[in-house]
Amino acid sequence: MASVTSDQSNSAVVKPDRIQGACLCGAVALELLPSHQYGADRAMGYCHCISCQRWSGSCSLPFVVTVPEHFRVVRGQELVAHYRDDRTTVRAFCRYCGSSLYQDTGSSYLVAAGILHDLKLVPALHIHTSQKAVWEHIDGDAPQFEELPSASAAAGRDANRQTQKITPIVKPEREGD
């Protein structure tokens, strides 16, 4: 729900509520506004890359996209440790409890959805499905991308289809369906 405040001209200004979260031990708290760079309804998704599998200890990592100017650590900044993986991503975690916090890709943050309180977003895309665990089956109608899609491709508005190399995966029919 959005909060309403008044500006100096006494007209109502609607501010979207920030999403808040914390690590397992609660020492690090953060807040964010989701970004819609992948489309109006695509602020949340799942990453299936091997790095996210190992970072999360699961077959995928649910994330919420935000941009640096809409993200802040509100408590425990001194406890946020960083790890640069073999790519260009910097992963942040709590140095006390080890909770995964977010990935800094340079232009955006992918915040681990599991640490966010009262999250009302719905996962709307799957990325890096070419690396998904062999035993994982992805259900639902959210588009699946073999790699990281461009913002325009993920939003379904690719202006230059001839240079776009990432296409949604067609989900195979399961036996017995």
Secondary structure, DSSP 8 states (H G I E B T S, - for coil): --EEEE-TTS-EEEE---EEEE-SSSS-EEEE----TT-TT-SEEEE--HHHHHHHTSS-EEEEEE-GGGEEEEE-GGGEEEEE-SSS-EEEEETTT--EEEEE-SS-EEEEGGGBTT-------EE-GGG--TT----SSS-BBSS---HHHHTT--S-TTT----B------TT-
